[in-house]
Amino acid sequence: MVASLTPTLTAENNRIEIKQSQLAATLALLMLSALLAPSLLTASGELDELANEPTRFPTANGTIDDSDAQTLLTNLNANNPIDVMGVMDDSNRIHLVWIENTSTPLLRYALIQISTGVDTVLISTTQVGGSNASSLSGPSMVIDSQGRAHIVWEVTDTDILYTLLDPSEDDLDGSSGDIQNMTIASHTVADGSGTRNSPDIAVDSFDAVHIVWVDTYDPQGLYFGSPLIYYCMLSHDANNGFQVLINSTMVTPALGHRGNPAISIGANNTAVIVWEDTRGSIVEYVGLLDSSGSMTTEWADMCAVFYGGILTTGENFAGIKPMLEAANITVLETLYTLSGNMHNANQHTNCANAITIGDDGSNGPRSTYLGQNVTDTSGGIRPLTEVMYNGSALSIPSDWGYNSEMWGPGSTWVCESWRDSSGSMPGNPATAIDHAWNPNATKLILPVSDEGPFGGSPALNADDYQSIDEAHDACLQAGITPVPVAGTTSYGPNTNTYEDTSVRYHMMNLAQCPDMNNIGIHTRTCDGTSVRNTSAGGELFYYPTEELTEFHGDFEVGYIANGWTQAGPSNYWWFAQSDRIIDGNYTAQSANLTHNQYSTLEYAGAMASGTISFNYSVSSEANYDYLLFCIDNPNCSRSSFTSAWSGESNGTYTATVSPGYHTYTWKYVKDGSVSHGNDSAWIDNVQLPIASYTEEMNNMVSAIINITTGSGATNTFLTVLNPYSILSNPRSSWSVGDSGHTIDENTGQYQEDIGPDTDWYWREDGGGWDTVGHLVLVNDTQISKGHGWALNPDVNVDEDGNIHIVWIDGRSEFPSKDGPSQLHYMQLDPDRQGE
C-alpha cells in the first residue's frame, strides 16, 4: 500500500518522485471498490471506440507492495538496493528487479516461490544487462502469460533498454540464474541524441509489450528541447522471433513539459497512456528592462522574442507568447521599462503593439491582474518609476543611465507585490502602485540588463550586493522564479569592476542563491539552511552578442584581445609575446610570478555543439607548479581542475563542447618554494565552437521556453492507442517496424495517425472502397482540471474495460509547492459514452 497519502511538495523538487509501484497497489484497491459503485466520472463520446468488446488480458499484474519487496530482498542479501519492483505471476512466484547502487551500478533479478510458511528462492541475485553504465534507474517489469519477465530500464538520461527473460530456461536450484540461456531478447529502445527517462511497460493478450518513456529527441528541432512522450511496441514468439512492431513514436508532438508516463492495456488490446503535462497551465512573466542608452539592440530583439517579429539579424521569429499559446499554455506578460524611459521601445516596430496595449507609456502598473478573461492577457510595455530598496520605496525618474539600470530593486518590488515583507498575499510594498499578479499563474520575472543591479556599473558596490540579497529573498519567499537575461556587454572598460562576469555574478545570485566568496557564473551550492542560502530555482540566460565572433585564440594580433578576461593586478596577467612561440608569430604566456602566486586567463561565452582545442607548453617545477585548465569551475585550483600539466610538457588538448554558455580558465599556479625551468606556461591556437548570433538566440529562446513549460502547473493527460488496428490494416505507406508518426514533407511538422478503428476510403486505382486502420484512437485528453499540481499518474483497466486513473494532486496548495497533497482517483467508463 502507499506508505502515506499526504506526501510533501518541496520547493527544490516540484515533480514528486513517487514510485508508480506504490500507486499501483492503491489503484488496485480503488478498482475493486469501483466495481461496487457507479462510475465516478464518465468519459466523453470521444472514447466510444473502446466499448466494442470488454475482454482483455490483465496487465500491470500483481505488483506487490514496496515493503514486501524489500523484505524479500533481505533474504537475498542484496547490496544497497534501490528502485525495487516486485511482480507476482499466476504460479505465486514473485519476480524481483532492482538496481544495485554501487560504484558500478547493476540491474539485478531474482525469482522467489511464495508458499504458506516458507518462501523458496528459485533464482538468486542475477545480473541483467551490462556493467559499464555510470548510473541506472527506473526499472519496470511485467510478466506475460508464459511466465516470462519483460524488463525495461534506463541508463540514466541516455538510453532506454529492454530485455526478455524466461525463468524456465534456468534449473531453478536457488543459485544465480543462467542469464545467457534465460535471455530471450535484448533491445535498445532509444539512445543517441536527446535525454530520456521514466520508462513504463505493459503486456497484451498476445504477449507483445508496449513501452512508454520521456524523451527530448526532436529531429525537426520544433520543440526547443521540451520533454515528449514516446511509445513503441515489441514482440517475441516462436514463429517470428523478436520483432519491433511499432518503432519509437512521438505521442505528444507539441510544446510543453511532460513527465512520468504510465501505460496499461485496455479493451481489444488498446494501449492506454497517462502522463503529467503543463499544457492547460497559466504562466505570467514580468520583464524589467534596462532602458539605458546601451540597450537598443536588446529592446528590439526582446520584443521579437516575446511577441514575434524581425530580429536584428533579419530573421523572422514567431515569438514565445504565440508559440506557447498555440500549445494551450496561457501566457500573461507585462514588460516594464526601468525609470520609465520609453525611447528604446518606441524605436522598434516589434514593440509597437505592446506599447499601445501599455497605454503608450502614459500609465504605469495596472490596478487589476491579467487573465480574468481570454482576451486580457497582455499588460504591454509600461513605465516603472518607483521600486523597493532597503525596505522603502525608491523613486527612479526617467534618465538614460543610473535610474534606468535599477533591476535589483525592481525585482524586489515585483516579488513583494505578490508577497510582501509582512507575509501578506497579495503583497503591499511601500510603493504607490504595485504589480497585480494573477493568483492562479506560475510566476516568473525577467530582469534584462548589461550593467550592475543598482544604478549600473561599477557592479561590485555595497548597494549592488544589498539590492540582490533583498531581491533574492523577496522572490524566494513569494514563490516567484527569477530568470535574469544578461545583455551584450557591460558599459566601461573590461576590468574586474566593469566586466560582464561581475554583472552576471549578481544575476546568478538572484536566480539561485548569493555566493559571497566567489565572483563568477558557476552553479551555486544552496544548502537550504536559511532563506539566503536557498535556491530561488531560476536560471541565467545570455542575450546574443556579435562581440563573440571577434574571438582571437591564436593571439596573432600581438596582444590579449577583447573577450578574454584576466584576474588580479595587471602584473599577474597573461600577455602575448614572440620570444617563445608554439605556432605563428605570437603565443600567450603566463605572467612572471614568484612563490604562492598565480596567473589566470579566462574566456566565457555562448558555445554551439562542437570541440575545444588548444596547444600548451609548460616549463616548471614538476609536480608542484602547474598549468591548470578548468571548464565552468570558479574554484579552479590544484584540487579542482579539468586537466593539469607540470614539469617540461607540451601537447594539444581537445574536448567535446555542449551547447550553452561556458567559462574556460587557464591558470598557471606556483607553490611556496623552488623555481625550475622557465617557470611559465604558454597556450596557442585556442579554437572554440563559438555560437553565431542565431545559435545564441536559439539557445536563449530554448532555455526560456524550457523553464516556462517546466515550471507551469501540471495536469494529467490521457491518450489511447490502437496498435493492432494499424498492424492489421496499415496504410500503403506504412510497414511493420516503422514509427507511428510521420513528418510532413512540405511543412516539416510531425503528424499523428489519428482516426477510428476502421476508416473507409476510395482506392487511388479506382478499384472501389477499402479500409485502413489508425494508431491514435483518443488523442491528448486532459483528465484533471484547474491550475494546480497533478503529478505521477498511474493507470489500469479492469475486466470490463473501465479505465482507472490515480494521481497525486497538490492544487489546494497552489501556487506554493510546500504543503500536503492528496491522492485523486478517476474512473472512465467507455460504455457510458458521456451519459
N, C-alpha and C positions, 0 to 999 in steps of 0.2 A: 504494500500500500504506500501511498505517498506519505512521507515522514511528517510533513507539515503542509497544510493547505493555505498558509499565510507566509510565503517566502517574502523577502525584502527586496525592493528595487533600490539599488545603490547608485549614487552619483557616478561612481567610477565604472559601473557596468550596467548600461541601460538595456542590455539584452541578457536576461537571466538565463544562466546555463543550467536548466533543469533537464535531467536526462529523460528522454522520451520513454524509456522503460519504466520509470517511476509513474509517469502519467498513464501508461498503458494499463497498469493494474487498476487504477481508479476508473479508467474508461470502461474496463470490463464490467465492473460493478454497476456503473451507470447504464450500460447496455442491458444488463439483466433487469434492473429496475424499470427500464423504459418499456420492457415487454408487458408490464403490468399496468401501464398508464398510457393515455393518448400521447401522440407526438407533441413535443414541446413547441415545435415550430415546423411548419410545412414549407416545402420548397416551392419555388416559382414554377410556372409551366415550362421553364427552360429545361427542367430535369425530366420531362415526360418520357424521353427515350430510355431512361433507366428502368422503366416499370414493366418491361416485357416479360422477363422470366426471373423470379427471385432466386433460383437455385444458384449456389456458388460454393466454392471451396474456401474453408476458413484460412485466413492469413493473419500475420502477427500472432501466431498461435502459441498459447501457453506461456507467454512471457512471465517469468517469475519475479518476485519482489527482490529489490537490491539487497536487502539484509539477508535473505535466504541464500542468494548467490554468494555473498561474502562469507557466510558460514560454511558453505560447501568448499570455498577456496581455502579455508583454513586447514581442511583435511588434505589438501594438495600441497601444503607448504609453499603457496605462491609467493614469489618475491616481488614486493611492492606493487601489487596490482592496482590499476586504475581503469576507468571506463568498462566496468564489468557488466556483462549481459548474459542472462540465462534463459533458455527456451526449453520447455518440456514437450516431448513428442508423444505420439499415440501409445507408445510402449512404456510410459512412465520413466523415460530416461531424460535426464537434464543435460543439454548441451551448453557448455560454458565457453565464452570467449572473452578475453580481456587483454589489456596492454600491460606488459611487464615494464614498468617505468624505471629503467636503469640508464646508465650512461650510453648503452646501446639498446634502445627500446625494441621490444619484440612483441609480435602478436602471438597469443597463446590460445590453445583449445584443449578442452577436456570433456569426457563423457562419463556420467555417473548414473547408475541404475538406482532408482528410488523404490524401496520396499518397506514394509512395516518393520520398524525397529532397527533395520540395518540398511545402510547405503553402501553400494558396491562400486568402486572405481573401475570402470571398464577401460577407459583410455586416460592415462595420467597426462600431466602437463606436456603439451606438444607444440613445437614451434610451427607457425604457419607463415608463409611468405619469407622474404629476405631478412637480412640482418645488417643492412648498410644504411638504414634511414636514421637521421638525427632526431626525428620526432614522429610518433604515430599517435593517432587519436580517432575517436568516433566510430568504433566497430558496431555494426548492426548485423543481425542474423535472423534467418527464417529456416524452418525445416519443411521439406516437401513431403509428398505422400509416400515416398520411398524411404523416408528417414534420413535423407541426405541434408547436410548443413550448407546453406548458401551464406557466405560471409562477405560483407563489403566494409571497407575501412579507408582511412585517408593517411597518406604520408603528408603530415600536417601542411595544409595550404598549397600543396603542389600536385599530388596525384590522388586519384580515386581508384582503388584496387578491388578486385573481386576474386574469390576462389570458391570452388565447389568441392566439398569433402564428402566421401562416402565411408562412414564408420564401419560398414560391413566388410570392407576390404582389409580391416585390421583383425588380429586374433583376439582382441578384447580381453587380454590377460591382465589388465591393470597397469601395464607399463606404458611408456610413451608410445604414441601411435606410429605406425609405419606410414609416415606422411607422404612418401613417394607413391605408394600404392593407393592411399586414401584420396590423393588429389586427382580429381576427375578433370578439372579445368581451372585455369588461372587466366585472368584477363585484366588489362589496364583499361579501365572505363574512361578515364580522362587524364591527360597530362599536357605538358607543353605550356604555351603562353596562357597566362591568366592565373588567378588564385582561386582555389576550390576547397570546399569543406562540407561538413554536415551531411554525409550520405545516409539514406534510409532505403529499405528493401522490403519487397513483398513478393509472394509466390502465388501463382494462379492454379486453376484446376488441372492444367496440363503440365505443371511443374516448371513452367517458364517463370523467370524472375524479372521484376520491374524495379528499377533503381532510380532514385532522385537525389540531387545534390545541389549545392550552391556553387556557382562558377562565374567568374568575371570575363570568361572568354567571349570576345565580341569581335569577330574577324572584320566586320564592316566599320568598326570604330564609331558606332552610333550612340553608345550609352555611357561614355566617359568613365569607364571602369566600374559602373554600378554592378553589384552582385545580382545575378539572374538565377532562375530555377531551371535546371536541366533534367532530362529524363532519357533513359534507354531501356531496352528490353533484350534479354539474353535467354538462350535455351540450350539444353543438352539432352539428347535422347539417343537410344541405341541405334536408330536408323541414320540420323544426320550428324551425330557427334555434337560438338559445341558450335553454336551459331550466334552471331549478333543479328537479331531480327530487326530491331529499330535502333539505329545509331544515335549518338548524342543529339538530343532535340531540345531546342530552346522553348520552354513553356511560357516564359514571361518576357516577350520582346517589347519592353517599354522602360523608360527611365523610372528609377525608384530603387529603394533598398529592400532586398529580400533576405530572409534567413529561416533556418530551422524547418526545412520541409519534412513532411511525413507522408507515407503512402500506404494505402490498403487496397484490397481487391474487392470490387463491387459486383453487382449483378452482371451476368454474361461476361465475366472476366474483364470488366472495365477497370481502369486504374484511377482511384480517387486520390487526389493530391491536395494537401493543405499546406500553407506556409504563412509566415508573417510578412507584411508588406506595408511600406509607408504611403502607398497611394491612398488617396482619400484624406490625407492629413492637411493641416494648415501650418504654414511656416511664415513667420514675419521677420523681415530684415529691417534694420535701421542702419543706414550708412552715415558716417561722419567724415565728410571730405574736406581735406585741407584746401583752402581757396587762395593760397598764396600764389605769387607770380610764377613759380617753378612747376606748377601742376597742370599746365594747359593740356598736354597730351593725355595725362591720366583721366582728366574730366571727359574728354572726347570718347575715350575707349571704355570708361566705366559706364557711361550711359548706354553705349552699344552692348556692353556685356549684360547689363540688367534688362534693357528694353529691346535690344536688337538695333542694327544699323550698320553703317560702314566704319570699319576700323581704320586707324591711321595708316595701315598698310594697304588700304584699298579693298580689303576683303569684306564681304558681307557676312555678318554674324546674326544668327536667329534670335539670340537673347535668352538669358537664363529664365526669366519670368515666363515668356511664351512656351519654352520647351517644357518646363515643369508643369505648367497648367495644362499642356497637352497630355501629360501623363497623369492627370487627375490629382495633382498636388496644388492646392491653393496657395499662391504666393502673395503676401501683403508686403508692401515696401514703402519706406519714406527715406529720401536722401536729404540730409541736412548739410548746407554749406556753412562751414565754420566762420564765424564773425559776420555772416550774412552777405558776404561779397558774392554777388551773382555773376560777375563778369565772365569767369571761365565757363560757367554753364550756358550763359547767353551766346557764347561764340560757336556753339556746336549744334547742328541740326538734330543729332542723336538725342539731345536733351530737350528739344523744343516742346514735345508733348508733355513731358514731366514737369516742365516749368509752368505750363498752362494749368495743369492739374494742381500745382502748388500755389495757385493764385498769383503767378508772375512775380514772385518774390515779395509780395506786399504783406503776407501774413506768415507768422512763424508756426509753431506746432499746432496741430488740430486739437480741438477740445473733445472730440469723440473718436473712438477707436475704429479702425478699418475692419471690413469683413462682416458688417452687420447685414449686408445684402450682397448678392452675387456681382453687382456692378461696381461696388465701392471697395476696390481692392488696392488702390494706389494713393499714397499721400503726396506723390510727386516730389519735386525739389523745393525745399523750403529753407529760409534763412534761420540760423541759430545764433542768438546774440547773448545768451546767458547760460552758464554751465555751473558745475559744482566743484569746489576745491576747498579743502581744509574745513569741511562741514558747513560752508556758507556759499551763497550764490556769488558767482564771479561774472561780471559784465565783460563781454568781448565785442565791442563795437567794431564796425567794418574797417578793415585795413588790408594791406597786401602782404603782411608778414606775421608779426608776433601773435596777434589775436586769431589769425586765420589758421594757426597751427596748434590750437588747444585741443587736440584729440584725446589727451589723457583725461582732463576734467570733463570733456564732452562725453566720454564713455561712462564716467561716474554718474553724470546727470541722467543718461539714458537708462542705466540699470537701476538707479534709485527711483526712477519714475515708475518702475514695476514693484520694487520692494525697497523702502527707504531704510535709513539707519535705525529707526524705531521698530522695524519689522512689519510695518503696515503694508498691505497689498490691496489695491494698487497703492504705490508709494506717493508721497507728497514732499519731495525735496524743497529746499528753501527758495527755489527759483519761482518767478511769477507764473510761468506756464510750464507744464510737464508734458512728456510724450505719453499719449494714450495708447497702451498696448492692448491688443486683442487677448482676452483672457484664455482662449482656447488654443492659441497658436504656440508652436515651438518657436522660441525667440533667439535671434542672433543679432549681434552688432558687428558692423564692418567699418572700423576706422581706417581711412586711407590717407597716407601721408608719406613724404620723403624726408621729414625732419623730426626733431625731438618732440615728446608729448606735451611739454609745457612751453609754449612760445617758440618752438622750433629749435634750431641749433645755436649754441652747442647743446649736446644732448645728455650730458652727464652731470648736470647740476642737481642740487638737492631737491628743487621743486619738480624736476623730471621724475626722480625716484618716488617722491611722495605722491605725485599725481597717479602714477601707475599702481602703487600699492593700494591707494584708495579705489581706483577703478577695478582692479582685480578682485578685491574683497567685495565690492558692491555687486559686481556681475555674478560672482560665485554664489553669494547669498540670495540673489534674485533668481538663480537658475537660468541665467542668460549666457549663451555661448559666445565668447569674443572670437572674431575671425578677422584679425588685422591684415591689411594689404600694404606691403611696403612699396613706395614709389620708386622711380627710376634711379635717382641718386640724390644724396643729401646736398644741400647748398653749402658751399665753402670748400676749403682745401681738404685733401684726403689725409687727414690726421686722425689720431685717436679721438679727439674731441668731436670732429665733424663727420667721421666716416660712417658709411652705411651700416656697418656692423653695430655701432652704438645705437642707432635708431631701431634697428631690428632686434637688438637685445631687449629693449623695452617692450617691443611688440610681443616677443616670446614670453616675457614676464607677465604680460597681461593675459595672453592666450592660455598659458599653463600655470606657472607659479613663479614668483620672484626668486632669482638666484643672485645673491649679493656678493658671491665670491668669484664668479667667472663671467666676464663680459663676452657674450657670443650668442650664436643662434642654435646651440645644442639643445637636444631634448632635455627638459628639466626633470629632476628627480623630486617628485612631490610626495612626501610621506604621509600627508593627511593628518598630521598631529595638531594642526591648527588651521584656521581659515586661510592664513597667509601661505601655509605650506601645502594647501590642497589645490589640485589642478582644476582650472576653470573649464577644461575639456575642449579648448579651442585649438586652432592651427594658425600658423603664419603663412601667408601667401605672398608672392612676389609679382609686382607689376612688371611686364616685359620692358627691357631696355636695349636700345640699339648699341649702347656702350659695350656690351659683351662681345659684339662682333669684332671689336678692335683689339682683341687679345693678342699680346706679343709674348709667346712662350719660347722663342728662340733667342731673345734678348739682342737681336741684331740691330735694334735702334740705338744700342750703346748705353742704355740706362734701364732701370726698373720702371716700366711704363704704367700708365693709369690702369686700374683694375686690380693690380697687385696691392696688398697691404702689408705693412710692417708693424711690429710691436716694440714698445720700449723706446729709449732715447735713440737719436739718429746714429750715434756711433755703434749701435748694436745692429744696424740694418745691413741687409744683403746689398750687393752692388754688382753692376755689370762691368767686366774687365776683359782685357785682351792678352794678359800675360800667360795665363794657363787656360787653354781652350780645349773643350770637348769636341765642339764642331763649329764651323763657320768662323766669324771674326770676334764674337763676344760670347762669354759664358757667365752665368750668375754665380757669385761666390759669397759665402757667409762672411760676417764681419770679423775683424781681428779681435779676438777675445782673450781674456785671462781666465783664471780658475773660477768655477762656480757661476759662469756666465753662459748665456745662450743667445742665439741669433735666429729670428723667426721670419719666414716669408710665407705669405698666405694668399690663396686665391679662392674666392667664393662667387658662385653664380649658378644660373639655371642651366641644367645639362639635358641633352637628349640621350637616348639609349646609344651606347657605344663603348669606347675603350679609352682609358687614360694611359699615357706612356711618357716616360722621360728618361734621359741619360743622367747618371750620377757618378760622382767620383769623391772619394774620401781619403784624406791623409791625416791620421790621428793616432792617439794612444789606443791600442787595441783593447777592446772590452771595457773601456772606461769613458772615452769621448766618442759621441755618436752623431751621425746624421739620422734623424728620425723622420719618418713620413707618416702622416696621420690623415684619416678621412673622417670628416664630421666628428671630430674629437677635440673639444676645447681644452681638455686636460692633457694634451699631448706631452708625454714625458717618458723617461726610461721604463717606467712600469706600465705605461698605457700607450701603445702605438700600433700602427698597421704593419710597418716594416722598419728595420733599423740596420745600419751598416757602420762598421768601425775598422780601425787599422788602415791598411792600404787596400782599398776596394774600389772597383769600377764595374759598371754594368748598366743594364736597361731594365726598368720596372714597367710592367703592364698589369692592368686590372680592368674588369668589366665595370661599366658605369650604368646605373639605373636612372631613368628619367626623374627629374626633380632638382631641387636646389641642394647643392653640395659645397662643402668647405674642404679645401686641400691645404695641408700645412707641411712645410719643410722646416725642420728645426735642428740646427747644429748646437749641441749641448756639451759642456765640459764639466768634469768633476772637480774635486778640490785640490788636485795636485798633478804634477807631471805634464809636460807637453812633448809631443812626438811628431816627427814629420813636418808637414806644412801647417798642421793644426787648423785645417779648414775643410769645408765641403763645397762641392760645386754641383750645379744642375744645369741642364740644357735640353733643348728640343722638347719642351713640355707641350704635349698635344692633348687637348681636351675636346670632347664632343659637345661644344657649346651650343646651346639651343638657339635656333633662329627666333626672330620676333614672333613668328606664327607659332612655333613649337612652344615658346614660353607662354603665349596667350592660351594655347590649348591646355597646357599644364595647369595654369591658374583656373581656367574655367572648369576643367575636370575636377580639380580639388574642391572648388566651391560647390559644385553640384553634388559631389560625394558627401561632403559634410552636411549639406542641406537635406538630401534624401536620407542620409544615415541618422540624422538627429530628429527627424519628424516622428510624430506619433505613428504607431503601427496598428494594423488591423489584420484579422485572419481572413485569408482568401482561399478559394476552392476552385479547382479545375478537375473535370472528369475526362479522361482519355479513353478511347475505344480502339485499342491496338489491333484486335482481331478483325475489325471492320476493314482497316486499310490493308492488313495482311491477306485477307481472303478475297478482297475485291479492290485491288490497287488501281490508281490511275495509270495511264500508259507510260508516264514519265518516271514512275517510282518503282524501285526494286527492293527486295529484301536486303537489309543491311544499310539502306540509306537513312539519312536523318529525316525526322518527321516534319521539319520546317524547310522552306526553300528561301532563296534570295531572288527578289525581282531584278531581272536583268536591266531594266530601264531606270528604276529608282534606287536600287541598292538596298531597299528595305527588306527586313525579314517578313516572311509570310507564313501564317499558320494554316494548317489544313483543317478548317472548321466546317462542320456540317453534320447532318443526321447519320444514323447507322447506314442507311442506303439512300443514295441520291440518284435520280434518273437524269439522263442526258441523251441528246441526239448525236449519234456517232458521226464523226467527221467524214467518213467514207459514204455517208448516206444510207448505211445499212440498217437503220432503224434505231429504236430506243435501246439503251443499255444502262447498266447500273455501275456505280462507283462508291467505294467506302471513304470515310473520313476519319482522321485521328482524333480531333478535338470535338467532344460531344457537348461539354459545358465549359465555357471559357471564362476565366478570371472573375469569379463571382465573389463579391465582398460579403463575408459572413457576419463579422462583428461591425458595429456601427459606433460612431462618435469619435471624439478627438482624444483618445487615451492610449494606453499601452496594452495591446493584446499580443502575448508572447508565447513561444514554444507550443504550437498547436500539435495535437495528435488526432488520429482518425482511425476508425474501424467501421466495418459494415457487417450487420448481423445477417442471419439466415433468410430474413425476409427482404433483404436489400436496403434496409434503413441505414442511413449514414449517421454515425455518431461522432461528434467532434468535441474536443475538450481543449481549453487553453487557459493560460494564466493571465489575469486581467488586472491592471492597476489604474484604470481610468478614474476611480474615486479619488486618487491622489494626484492626478494630473493638474498642473504641469510638473510638480515635484516628482523626482524619481526615488525619493525616500518614503518609506511607509509600507504598510501591509498591502498585499494584493489578494485577489480572490481566484478561486477556480471556477471558470464558467463552462457550461455544457450546453450543447445544442444537438437536437435530433432532427434530421431531414428525412421526410417520408416521400420518396418519389411517386408512390402510388396516389398520394393525395392531390398532386398536381395543383397546389395552391388553394385547395378548398378550405 
